[in-house]
Amino acid sequence: MAQPNIVLIVCDQLRGDCLGAAGHPDVKTPYLDTLAAEGTLFEHAYSACPSCIPARAGLLTGRAPSSHGRMGYQDGVDWTYNHYLAEELGSAGYQTACVGKMHVHPPRLACGYQTLRLHDGYIGHYRHADTPYWHHQAVSDDYMRDMRDRLGVSFDVNGSGVENNSWITHPWIYEERYHPTNWVVDESIRFLETRDRTRPFFLTASFVRPHPPFDAPQSYYDLYSGHDLRPPASGDWDDTEATERDGMVLDSVHGCHDVELRHQAMAGYYACITHIDHQVGRLITALENDGTYGNTVVVFTADHGEMLFDHSLFRKVLPYEGSAHIPLIVRVGKQLRAAHGAGPDCVGQRSQSVVELMDVMPTLLELAGASVPDTVDGSSLAGEVLGGPAIERAYVHGEHARDVEQSNHYIVTPHDKYIWFSQTGREQYFDLAVDPREEHDAIADPVYADRVAELRAALVAELAGREEGFVCDGRLVPGRPLTNMLEHSA
């Protein structure tokens, strides 16, 4: 049986609920909805460390945070892992390429990709005046160099003035074809046109959006800006006073206290998603025209989500659904399905398995007929997407180190979630089956006491023996010193 081609589509900061297929009342994603209707939509997919760098470490290595060692966001730390997804596929005979965002260190570290056309968005760490020449984004970023060739040396990714972590919104000021979202697909199609046709291909198309800046072209912004949009989730535990206090700061984790600016930001965020959706449509059309779509596995996912003012919060790193819940769609081409003897039941599946980014690597390696390194912590989802049984996993453990307020751990199952904030000791519990938007913190409800104890025990088991000292005598210990990198991975 011929090895399938593989296309991995990754977005930055795209919430798991922001797809038409996921039931969102406002966001329009017809191409991604089609992908879900022809494949498997994993309705309970999560990012175990929901910010850019640690999430991508899990995606590209198949490891859990406790294994790859990145507990939080930290630029400038070398990636020194033994096995990468692209590396393993290359060893199995694939031509490998990455277009768009990688966000690794040092810049242009290949991680097994044989072709790189990179754009990481605005990353201040690589733009300082004392940055080594070959690290600097003006040198290492292919999109930046392309646009300066086309639009002049004054071009910059934040030329419209919107900040890269803020809720400020401004439509794209150049022609749409120069937007980084379009560029990723242009370069991906170019790879497909010029690839080595004696080998199968593995293409990663990695979008910076809908991560801020919210700068989709005007026509996409217009789809949402003049419409009523579903209000952000609110609950009995929200800290609205923090939003009133900090809500004038453009990148505040407590969001924005101006109603109109919040509406603009939501419209801008949704506009970026529909823009991506239409560009994904271009990529799928290119595969169809090339005659390879039927023998191609397409995976669509994101590194983490965006709170988008849910519960008076903004940005990521948090354990809540807006931040940690991500989209995951796996579509297996019809020729490949037939070769595996998969029936019609595997088309349009909605999986209830609780899954994580580390599962992508073993899934693709199994579908490619390649061996899975023993460093991989994830589980292959290949059986389920081909109509077989689901994986046996009770929960996903997630975490993120940041500051006293936000450092957290969570245990999430297909129907509920337990949260522990490691510095303050605060606990929360949500019955997601009846409260999917986490509007009622049920931690003190007597009816859930036994369940909370069960999930707390699961977290204790996960953290026992960790170098931070989060567990002592079988109990969680708050206030332990934080680290973004475990010593074994430094």
C-alpha positions as CSV (number, residue, x, y, z in Angstrom):
1,M,0.0,0.0,0.0
2,A,1.4,3.4,-1.0
3,Q,2.2,5.8,1.8
4,P,-0.3,8.6,2.0
5,N,0.6,12.3,1.6
6,I,0.1,14.3,4.8
7,V,-0.9,18.0,5.2
8,L,-0.8,19.3,8.8
9,I,-2.6,22.7,9.1
10,V,-1.9,24.6,12.3
11,C,-3.4,27.9,13.5
12,D,-2.1,30.0,16.3
13,Q,-4.6,30.9,19.1
14,L,-7.8,29.4,17.5
15,R,-10.4,28.4,20.0
16,G,-11.9,25.0,19.8
17,D,-15.5,26.3,19.6
18,C,-14.8,28.8,16.7
19,L,-16.0,26.5,13.9
20,G,-19.4,26.2,12.3
21,A,-19.0,22.5,12.8
22,A,-18.5,23.0,16.5
23,G,-21.8,24.9,16.7
24,H,-20.5,28.4,17.0
25,P,-23.5,30.8,16.3
26,D,-21.4,33.5,14.6
27,V,-18.2,32.2,13.1
28,K,-18.4,31.1,9.4
29,T,-16.0,28.3,8.4
30,P,-17.5,26.5,5.4
31,Y,-14.3,24.8,4.2
32,L,-13.3,23.6,7.7
33,D,-16.9,22.4,8.2
34,T,-16.6,20.4,5.0
35,L,-13.3,18.9,6.3
36,A,-15.0,17.9,9.5
37,A,-18.0,16.4,7.6
38,E,-15.6,14.3,5.6
39,G,-13.4,13.2,8.5
40,T,-13.4,13.1,12.3
41,L,-13.9,16.0,14.5
42,F,-12.5,15.5,18.0
43,E,-14.8,17.5,20.2
44,H,-12.6,17.2,23.3
45,A,-9.1,18.2,22.1
46,Y,-6.9,20.2,24.4
47,S,-3.5,21.9,24.6
48,A,-1.6,20.6,27.6
49,C,0.4,23.8,27.9
50,P,-1.6,26.5,26.2
51,S,0.9,29.1,24.8
52,C,2.9,29.1,21.6
53,I,6.3,27.5,22.4
54,P,5.4,24.7,24.8
55,A,2.3,23.7,22.8
56,R,4.4,23.4,19.6
57,A,7.0,21.4,21.5
58,G,4.3,18.9,22.3
59,L,3.0,18.9,18.7
60,L,6.4,18.4,17.0
61,T,7.8,15.8,19.5
62,G,4.7,13.9,20.6
63,R,5.7,14.5,24.3
64,A,3.8,15.7,27.3
65,P,5.0,18.9,29.1
66,S,6.6,16.9,31.9
67,S,8.7,15.1,29.2
68,H,9.6,17.9,26.8
69,G,10.2,20.1,29.9
70,R,8.5,23.3,28.9
71,M,6.1,24.4,31.6
72,G,5.5,27.9,30.3
73,Y,6.5,30.4,27.6
74,Q,10.2,31.3,27.4
75,D,11.9,32.6,24.3
76,G,15.6,31.9,23.5
77,V,15.9,28.3,24.9
78,D,17.4,25.8,22.5
79,W,15.3,22.9,21.2
80,T,17.5,19.8,21.6
81,Y,15.0,16.9,21.3
82,N,15.9,13.6,19.8
83,H,12.9,12.9,17.7
84,Y,10.7,15.2,15.7
85,L,7.6,14.4,13.7
86,A,9.1,15.7,10.4
87,E,12.4,13.9,11.1
88,E,10.7,10.6,11.6
89,L,8.6,11.0,8.4
90,G,11.7,12.1,6.5
91,S,13.4,8.9,7.6
92,A,10.4,7.0,6.4
93,G,10.9,8.4,2.9
94,Y,8.8,11.6,2.9
95,Q,9.7,14.9,1.5
96,T,9.0,17.4,4.3
97,A,8.3,21.1,4.3
98,C,7.1,23.7,6.7
99,V,5.5,27.0,5.6
100,G,4.7,29.7,8.2
101,K,5.1,29.6,11.9
102,M,7.5,27.3,13.8
103,H,8.6,29.5,16.8
104,V,11.6,27.4,17.7
105,H,15.1,28.3,18.9
106,P,17.5,29.0,17.4
107,P,15.5,30.5,14.5
108,R,15.4,28.2,11.4
109,L,16.2,25.1,13.4
110,A,14.8,22.6,10.9
111,C,13.3,20.0,13.4
112,G,13.5,17.5,10.5
113,Y,11.9,19.7,7.8
114,Q,13.9,19.6,4.6
115,T,12.3,22.8,3.3
116,L,11.5,25.9,5.3
117,R,9.6,29.0,4.3
118,L,9.0,30.8,7.6
119,H,7.0,33.5,9.2
120,D,6.6,33.6,13.0
121,G,4.7,36.9,13.2
122,Y,5.9,39.7,15.5
123,I,8.2,38.2,18.1
124,G,10.0,40.9,20.1
125,H,12.7,38.6,21.3
126,Y,14.1,38.5,17.8
127,R,13.8,42.2,17.0
128,H,15.9,43.8,19.7
129,A,18.8,46.0,18.6
130,D,21.4,43.7,20.1
131,T,19.9,40.5,18.6
132,P,22.6,38.5,16.7
133,Y,22.3,39.2,13.0
134,W,21.2,35.8,11.9
135,H,18.6,35.6,14.7
136,H,17.0,38.9,13.8
137,Q,13.5,38.6,12.3
138,A,14.5,40.9,9.5
139,V,17.0,38.3,8.4
140,S,15.5,34.9,9.4
141,D,11.9,35.5,8.4
142,D,11.1,34.7,4.7
143,Y,7.8,36.5,4.7
144,M,9.4,39.7,5.9
145,R,12.1,39.6,3.2
146,D,9.5,38.8,0.5
147,M,7.3,41.7,1.5
148,R,10.2,44.2,1.7
149,D,11.1,43.1,-1.8
150,R,7.6,43.7,-3.0
151,L,6.4,46.7,-0.9
152,G,9.7,48.4,0.1
153,V,12.1,48.3,3.0
154,S,9.7,50.2,5.3
155,F,7.2,47.2,5.3
156,D,6.7,45.7,8.8
157,V,4.3,43.1,10.1
158,N,2.8,45.7,12.5
159,G,2.5,48.4,10.0
160,S,-1.1,49.2,10.7
161,G,-0.2,49.9,14.4
162,V,-2.0,47.0,16.1
163,E,0.0,45.3,18.8
164,N,0.6,41.6,18.6
165,N,-1.0,40.6,21.9
166,S,-3.7,43.2,22.1
167,W,-7.4,43.5,21.5
168,I,-6.9,46.4,19.2
169,T,-8.4,45.8,15.7
170,H,-7.5,47.3,12.4
171,P,-8.1,45.8,8.9
172,W,-5.1,44.9,6.8
173,I,-3.7,48.1,5.1
174,Y,-2.1,46.4,2.1
175,E,-3.6,44.3,-0.8
176,E,-5.1,41.1,0.5
177,R,-2.6,39.0,-1.5
178,Y,0.2,40.3,0.7
179,H,-1.4,39.2,4.0
180,P,0.6,36.5,5.9
181,T,-2.4,34.2,5.8
182,N,-2.4,34.3,2.0
183,W,1.4,34.0,1.9
184,V,1.3,30.7,3.8
185,V,-1.0,29.2,1.2
186,D,0.8,30.7,-1.8
187,E,4.1,29.1,-0.6
188,S,2.4,25.9,0.3
189,I,0.9,25.6,-3.2
190,R,4.3,26.4,-4.6
191,F,5.8,23.5,-2.6
192,L,3.1,21.2,-4.0
193,E,3.9,22.3,-7.5
194,T,7.6,21.8,-7.3
195,R,7.9,18.8,-4.9
196,D,9.8,15.6,-5.6
197,R,7.0,13.5,-7.2
198,T,8.9,10.2,-6.6
199,R,8.2,10.5,-2.8
200,P,5.2,11.1,-0.6
201,F,5.1,14.6,1.0
202,F,4.5,15.9,4.5
203,L,3.6,19.6,4.4
204,T,2.9,21.7,7.5
205,A,1.0,24.9,6.7
206,S,1.2,27.0,9.9
207,F,-0.8,30.2,10.2
208,V,0.1,33.0,12.7
209,R,-3.5,34.1,12.8
210,P,-6.0,34.4,14.5
211,H,-3.3,35.3,17.0
212,P,-3.3,39.1,17.3
213,P,-3.0,41.4,15.5
214,F,-6.6,41.2,14.5
215,D,-5.9,42.5,11.0
216,A,-7.9,40.5,8.5
217,P,-8.7,42.2,5.2
218,Q,-11.6,44.7,5.3
219,S,-14.0,42.4,3.5
220,Y,-13.7,39.8,6.2
221,Y,-14.0,42.3,9.0
222,D,-17.2,43.6,7.4
223,L,-18.7,40.1,7.8
224,Y,-18.9,40.6,11.5
225,S,-18.3,44.2,12.5
226,G,-21.9,45.4,11.9
227,H,-23.6,42.4,13.5
228,D,-24.7,41.4,17.0
229,L,-22.3,38.7,18.3
230,R,-22.8,36.2,21.1
231,P,-21.7,37.8,24.3
232,P,-18.6,36.4,26.0
233,A,-19.2,33.7,28.6
234,S,-19.8,35.0,32.1
235,G,-20.2,33.2,35.4
236,D,-20.6,33.3,39.1
237,W,-16.8,33.4,39.6
238,D,-15.7,36.2,37.2
239,D,-13.5,39.0,38.5
240,T,-15.1,41.9,36.8
241,E,-13.4,44.3,39.2
242,A,-10.0,43.4,37.6
243,T,-11.4,44.2,34.2
244,E,-12.5,47.6,35.4
245,R,-9.1,48.1,37.0
246,D,-6.9,46.9,34.2
247,G,-9.2,47.1,31.2
248,M,-7.6,50.1,29.6
249,V,-4.3,48.2,29.1
250,L,-4.3,47.0,25.5
251,D,-2.9,43.6,26.3
252,S,-4.3,43.1,29.8
253,V,-5.0,39.5,30.7
254,H,-8.2,40.9,32.3
255,G,-9.6,42.0,29.0
256,C,-11.1,45.4,27.9
257,H,-13.7,47.4,29.8
258,D,-14.9,49.3,26.7
259,V,-17.9,47.5,25.2
260,E,-17.3,48.8,21.6
261,L,-13.7,47.9,21.6
262,R,-14.6,44.4,22.8
263,H,-17.0,44.1,19.9
264,Q,-14.4,45.2,17.5
265,A,-11.9,42.7,18.8
266,M,-14.4,39.8,18.6
267,A,-15.3,40.9,15.0
268,G,-11.6,41.1,14.2
269,Y,-10.9,37.7,15.7
270,Y,-13.7,36.0,13.8
271,A,-12.7,37.8,10.6
272,C,-9.2,36.3,10.9
273,I,-10.7,32.8,11.2
274,T,-13.0,33.1,8.2
275,H,-10.0,34.5,6.2
276,I,-8.0,31.4,7.2
277,D,-10.9,29.2,6.3
278,H,-11.1,30.5,2.8
279,Q,-7.3,30.1,2.3
280,V,-7.6,26.5,3.6
281,G,-10.1,26.2,0.8
282,R,-7.4,27.3,-1.7
283,L,-5.0,24.7,-0.4
284,I,-7.6,21.9,-0.6
285,T,-8.5,23.0,-4.2
286,A,-4.8,22.8,-5.1
287,L,-4.7,19.2,-3.7
288,E,-7.8,18.3,-5.7
289,N,-6.3,19.8,-8.9
290,D,-3.1,17.9,-8.3
291,G,-4.9,14.6,-8.0
292,T,-3.5,13.8,-4.6
293,Y,-6.4,14.7,-2.3
294,G,-7.8,11.2,-2.3
295,N,-4.5,9.8,-0.9
296,T,-3.8,12.6,1.5
297,V,-4.4,12.8,5.3
298,V,-5.3,16.4,6.3
299,V,-5.1,17.4,10.0
300,F,-6.4,20.8,11.2
301,T,-5.6,22.0,14.7
302,A,-4.2,24.9,16.8
303,D,-1.6,25.4,19.4
304,H,-4.0,26.9,21.9
305,G,-7.1,29.1,22.1
306,E,-8.0,32.7,23.1
307,M,-10.2,33.7,26.1
308,L,-11.7,36.5,24.0
309,F,-13.3,38.2,27.1
310,D,-14.9,35.0,28.4
311,H,-15.1,35.5,32.2
312,S,-13.5,38.9,31.9
313,L,-10.3,37.4,30.6
314,F,-8.1,37.8,27.5
315,R,-5.2,35.9,25.9
316,K,-4.2,32.3,26.7
317,V,-2.2,30.2,29.3
318,L,-5.3,29.6,31.3
319,P,-7.0,26.2,31.9
320,Y,-10.5,27.4,30.7
321,E,-12.2,26.2,27.6
322,G,-11.5,29.4,25.6
323,S,-7.7,29.0,26.2
324,A,-7.1,25.3,26.4
325,H,-9.7,23.7,24.2
326,I,-8.6,23.5,20.6
327,P,-10.0,22.3,17.3
328,L,-8.8,18.9,15.9
329,I,-10.0,17.5,12.6
330,V,-8.5,14.5,10.9
331,R,-9.6,13.8,7.3
332,V,-8.4,10.6,5.6
333,G,-8.7,10.7,1.8
334,K,-11.1,8.2,0.2
335,Q,-8.4,6.2,-1.5
336,L,-6.6,5.7,1.7
337,R,-9.8,4.8,3.5
338,A,-10.5,2.2,0.9
339,A,-7.0,0.8,1.2
340,H,-7.5,0.3,4.9
341,G,-10.9,-1.2,4.4
342,A,-12.6,1.6,6.3
343,G,-16.3,1.9,5.8
344,P,-18.6,4.9,5.6
345,D,-18.9,5.1,9.4
346,C,-15.6,6.9,9.7
347,V,-16.9,9.8,7.6
348,G,-18.4,12.6,9.6
349,Q,-17.5,11.1,13.0
350,R,-17.6,13.2,16.1
351,S,-15.2,11.7,18.6
352,Q,-15.8,11.9,22.3
353,S,-12.2,10.9,23.1
354,V,-10.3,13.4,25.2
355,V,-7.2,14.0,23.2
356,E,-4.1,16.3,23.1
357,L,-1.6,17.8,20.7
358,M,1.0,15.1,21.6
359,D,-1.4,12.6,19.9
360,V,-0.8,14.1,16.4
361,M,2.7,12.7,16.0
362,P,1.9,9.0,16.6
363,T,-1.3,9.3,14.6
364,L,0.5,10.5,11.5
365,L,3.4,8.1,11.9
366,E,1.0,5.2,12.1
367,L,-1.0,6.3,9.1
368,A,2.4,6.7,7.2
369,G,3.5,3.2,8.2
370,A,6.4,4.6,10.2
371,S,7.6,3.5,13.6
372,V,6.8,5.6,16.7
373,P,9.8,6.5,18.8
374,D,9.7,5.4,22.4
375,T,10.1,9.1,23.5
376,V,6.5,9.7,22.3
377,D,3.9,10.1,25.1
378,G,0.9,10.6,22.9
379,S,-1.5,7.9,21.6
380,S,-2.3,7.2,18.0
381,L,-5.8,8.2,16.9
382,A,-5.4,6.4,13.6
383,G,-7.7,3.5,14.6
384,E,-10.5,5.7,15.5
385,V,-10.3,7.9,12.4
386,L,-10.4,4.8,10.3
387,G,-13.6,3.6,12.0
388,G,-12.0,1.5,14.7
389,P,-12.1,1.8,18.5
390,A,-11.3,5.0,20.4
391,I,-8.2,5.2,22.6
392,E,-8.7,4.4,26.3
393,R,-7.8,7.6,28.2
394,A,-9.6,8.9,31.2
395,Y,-8.3,12.5,31.2
396,V,-5.7,15.0,29.9
397,H,-3.4,16.7,32.4
398,G,-2.6,20.3,31.4
399,E,-0.5,23.0,33.0
400,H,1.1,26.4,32.6
401,A,3.6,28.3,34.7
402,R,3.3,32.1,34.5
403,D,2.7,34.2,37.6
404,V,1.0,34.1,41.0
405,E,-2.4,34.7,39.6
406,Q,-2.4,32.5,36.5
407,S,-0.1,29.5,37.1
408,N,-2.3,26.5,36.9
409,H,-2.8,22.7,36.4
410,Y,-6.0,21.1,35.1
411,I,-7.5,17.6,34.7
412,V,-10.1,17.5,32.0
413,T,-12.3,14.5,30.9
414,P,-14.9,14.4,28.2
415,H,-17.5,15.7,30.6
416,D,-15.8,17.7,33.5
417,K,-12.7,19.6,34.6
418,Y,-10.8,20.2,37.8
419,I,-8.4,23.1,38.1
420,W,-5.7,23.9,40.7
421,F,-3.8,27.2,40.7
422,S,-0.4,26.2,41.9
423,Q,0.6,29.5,43.6
424,T,-2.6,30.4,45.4
425,G,-4.1,26.9,46.0
426,R,-7.4,28.0,44.5
427,E,-9.5,25.1,43.1
428,Q,-12.3,25.1,40.6
429,Y,-14.6,22.4,39.2
430,F,-16.8,22.6,36.1
431,D,-19.4,20.0,35.0
432,L,-18.8,20.5,31.3
433,A,-21.6,18.2,30.3
434,V,-24.2,20.6,31.6
435,D,-22.1,23.8,31.7
436,P,-19.9,23.9,28.6
437,R,-19.1,27.6,29.0
438,E,-18.0,27.2,32.6
439,E,-20.5,29.6,34.0
440,H,-20.9,27.9,37.4
441,D,-17.9,27.0,39.6
442,A,-19.2,23.9,41.3
443,I,-16.1,23.3,43.6
444,A,-18.2,23.8,46.8
445,D,-21.3,22.0,45.6
446,P,-21.7,18.9,47.9
447,V,-23.1,16.8,45.0
448,Y,-19.7,17.0,43.3
449,A,-17.5,16.5,46.4
450,D,-16.5,12.8,45.6
451,R,-15.8,13.7,42.0
452,V,-13.6,16.6,42.9
453,A,-11.7,14.3,45.3
454,E,-11.2,11.8,42.5
455,L,-9.9,14.4,40.0
456,R,-7.7,16.0,42.7
457,A,-6.2,12.6,43.4
458,A,-5.5,12.2,39.6
459,L,-3.6,15.5,39.7
460,V,-1.6,14.4,42.8
461,A,-0.6,11.3,40.9
462,E,0.5,13.3,37.9
463,L,2.6,15.7,40.0
464,A,4.1,13.3,42.5
465,G,7.9,13.4,42.3
466,R,8.1,16.5,40.1
467,E,11.1,18.7,40.9
468,E,8.9,21.7,41.8
469,G,7.6,19.9,44.9
470,F,3.9,20.3,44.1
471,V,3.1,17.2,46.2
472,C,4.0,16.3,49.7
473,D,2.5,13.5,51.8
474,G,-0.1,12.9,49.1
475,R,-1.4,16.5,49.1
476,L,-1.0,19.4,46.7
477,V,1.3,22.1,48.0
478,P,0.7,25.6,46.7
479,G,3.3,28.3,46.5
480,R,6.2,26.3,45.3
481,P,8.9,28.1,43.2
482,L,8.0,28.2,39.5
483,T,10.0,27.3,36.5
484,N,9.4,27.6,32.7
485,M,11.9,24.8,32.0
486,L,12.3,21.6,34.1
487,E,15.9,20.9,34.9
488,H,16.0,17.6,33.0
489,S,15.3,19.6,29.8
490,A,17.5,22.6,30.4
